[in-house]
């Protein structure tokens, strides 16, 4: 059984748990357990040395009951159709939990981006966009960046689809550069949303975030923004990491300096001197109040869940906690805000970007941030209430809300024909 098969199994198990709470009809459960559409493509790219390489890619649309589908495109050597399907399912619940009018989708190309020149990356992107053009579109399915893709890749996709349409269609992707119809505040949106979720959770459990000792795993888009805003609001960020390793100072780290002076260097944040170098494993087990896993999946696992000292965990990454670890942390009374709620800021502001593109009317950053925080707080409150009502944990409560909203939409629309 491959690891990716397990990811889809994990997503289906989570759905089964929520379905039991909701006493969902078995037929409806089966509708939600499967993707509506899976497109698999194999396409050639002429590399810089003249060699032709065939790449494999996917676009999976999980559910369209609540609106067009939305979800990132990932470029990574390990992707497959099952992992892409699981990620599309999570997008469906995430959009429903924060109550934005989308279903979930995900796209992927099996490629190591680091092995491509810029020209090859552009050619691969334009060809993949052309291959999936039959299922994406500004009214049907709107991609966004994910691991291995960025604003430039989105600009190439937008341009490719526009060339084929004969006119500019900015609404076909989100996460674009601001001068091409991107939204102010989109880059920071996920990290900003993580901090809003942390604030709400702290209120709920009676923790003061001012001075709270905080550890952030991952210093990329999500982690660096979350760390900077946490520090700005008075938290003491004592540990941060990237793929190369982690740094720790119990008196607090200068996050702005790390971001501006060190994160772009070849040696990264480890070149900062006034700290102790620790491993990523040690980082997660540091004595702290708040832990923000903002790197990759499966970081809090059966083997370390007993040793985590944080009282509050807010999941910036997708799937950082395995089900075994979830159980252990829950039994130990650690309060955890799950990914489908905590990191929804990105898709919320992607939604704002799409709305702005369709209207050709653009908002100020303050307006974006205010509306983002309002949606995050209202979603948090709904999940916290569901947790009370069903006497369960925050992850199950978020799943119950997400699945319930999608199921209701499916029932109200009816099964065609
Ligand atoms: P990113 O590539 O910008 O940053 C990832 C960070 O994690 C980097 O600092 C990297 O060095 C570090 N990292 C990688 N491997 C690691 C390892 N083995 N141990 C420790 N650190 C490691 O990516 P991102 O956009 O910040 O995304 C991070 C996570 O958040 C992913 O799980 C992603 O799916 C999720 N997410 C991102 C967004 C978004 O808007 N960017 C939205 C929702 C969820």
Boltz pocket constraint, residues with backbone or C-beta under 6 A from the ligand:
constraints:
  - pocket:
      binder: B
      contacts: [[A, 145], [A, 147], [A, 186], [A, 187], [A, 190], [A, 217], [A, 218], [A, 219], [A, 220], [A, 221], [A, 222], [A, 223], [A, 241], [A, 242], [A, 243], [A, 244], [A, 280], [A, 294], [A, 295], [A, 296], [A, 297], [A, 316], [A, 317], [A, 318], [A, 319], [A, 343], [A, 344], [A, 346], [A, 347]]
      max_distance: 6.0
